């Protein structure tokens, strides 16, 4: 159920320096891929390890007034599901339409994590589009 995209522009992420919290920069050719990369980066910097089986599927629907708010809401929903249900997701099919997003998620129980992330924040939040696709910076409260 992952995102299938033929890309000229590669997607990716990296952790960036931040004084007190965790911060990431992500890039992708389109918004669904950008959101997926942000989730993958969040799980990576938190050192989340998923159990191999059984697979767990979820559908979430989100509504936000702008793309920045949608990204924070999406990441915080994943954090919430990790805290409450102890589940993480490594496959995502995201569909954005105006102010709404529908997310089909597939993952597994969280086996371990090395860092606790409390929330994605609006501090320093940046989502940009350009000829090379989309880029975002997100700071996490730890």
N, C-alpha and C positions, 0 to 999 in steps of 0.2 A: 504494500500500500504506500510505498515511498513516492516521493516526487520524481517523475520521469521528465527530464528536461534535456534537450540537446543544447549544449552550452558552448559558445565561443569564449565567454568569460567564465573563468573558474570561480567556484564558491570556496569560501574558507573562513577561518577565524584565527585570532591570536589574543592572548592575554596581554593587556597593556599596563604600564606602571600606574599605580594609584596609591596615594599616601596611606589611607586607612582601610579602604575596602578593596573589593575585586572589581576589575574593569576589563571589558572585552571590546574588540573591534571585529566586526563581521562584514563580509562582502558577498554578493551574489548577483546573478543576472536579472532576477525578478524578486518581487516581494515575498511570495510563498517560500522561495529558496532562502531568502534572507532570514525569515522567521525560523525556518528549520535550522539554519546555521547558528542562529543565536541560541536556540535550545541545545544544540549539540555542544556549543562552546560552554554554556552554563554547566551542563553535566560534566564536561571535561575538566573545567577549573575546580569543580566541587569534588572531582575524582569519584564520581558515581560509578559503581559496578552493578550491572543487572544480572539477575539469575537467568540461566539459560532457558528454563521452562517453568511453569506454563506461560504462554503468551496471554497478555491482557489487552483487550481492545476497549477504547473509550471514544465517545463522540462528545465534543464540547462546542458550544456556540457562544460567541463573544460579540459584544457591541461596544464600539468606542467612537468618539468624535473625530479622531485623527489617527494617522498611522503610528505616531510616537506613543500615544496612549494605548493603541491596540497592541503594540509590541510589549509594553510594560504589563498590560493586563494578561497577555498570553503567557509570558514568562512567570508571572506571579501565580497563574492558575497551575502551571506545571510544578512550581514550588509547593503550592497548597496540596496538590495530589500526592507529591512525594512525602510531605509531612503527615497528612491524614491517612492516606491509604498505603504508604510506603511502596509506591509504584513509580517507575520512570519510563520514559518512552524513547525509543530509538528509530521508530518509523513514523512518518507524519505525512498526511495528505491534507494540505491547507488550501482552502478556497476563500479568497477575499472578494467581497462585493460591496463597494461603497463603505459604509460604516459597520458592516457585519463580516464575521469570519466564522466559517465552519471548519472544524478540525477533526479528522479521523486519525486517532492515535493508536499505535500498537507498541507494546513494551512488555515489561515483566516486573516482578518484585525487585526492590532495591536490595541487593546483597550486602553492599557496603558503600560508605562514602567517607571521603577524607576531610572535607570541609563542609561546614554548615552555612548555607546561604539563607538569609532571612527574607530578602525581598529584592526585586529589581526596582530601581529608583528612577526618578526623573532628573536627578542630579547629573548634569553634563550630558543628558540624553541628546542624541543627534541621529537623525535619519536623513540621508541625502540621496538624491538620484542624479545620475549623469549618463554620459555616453557609454561608460563602462559598467552600467547597472546600478546597484544600490549598495550603500555602505551605512553602517550604524555603529555607534558607540553606546555601550550600556554599562552603568555602574551598579554593582550589587552590594547591598548591605549585608555584612557578615557578622 
